[in-house]
Amino acid sequence: MQFYERGYCTYCSAPKRDTAGEIPAVERYQSERIARLAETARREGCPMWIVSGRYGLLEPNTPIPWYDKLLLDEDVEGLVSVCAESLERAGVKRLMYHTASLDLAPEVTAYLRLVRLACKAVSVELEVVTLPGVPV
């Protein structure tokens, strides 16, 4: 198994391409934030995940259908083990989680909580990177 010093992660986006069928997550989500982070991870040779309210942690190229599901606090516990397994399988030591300020975008609070719990479950160091404004 390969180990990585770091991986990148951010939450999904409400705007989604309405293309029929399944397309890669990085293409489904219409987000400059996600596209930029995926490019950074690709360039550095690091794993990257998008936290989905429906699927947990998705790799950028994971094919997904269109859906509309905001992660809520009551959903978090049910996704922790799935997300923790993804981190453990990747062998990542530190996760750089990119998020809007929770003061400016409180709707992303559950996403950060899920990532915190998943990292704790598999002893992955978490670094939260707060982005300026409310990035889409």
Beta strands, then each sheet from edge to edge (+ up, - down):
strand 1: 4-11
strand 2: 23-24
strand 3: 48-52
strand 4: 56-58
strand 5: 63-64
strand 6: 92-100
strand 7: 125-131
sheet 1: 4+ 3- 1- 6- 7-
sheet 2: 2+ 5-
end
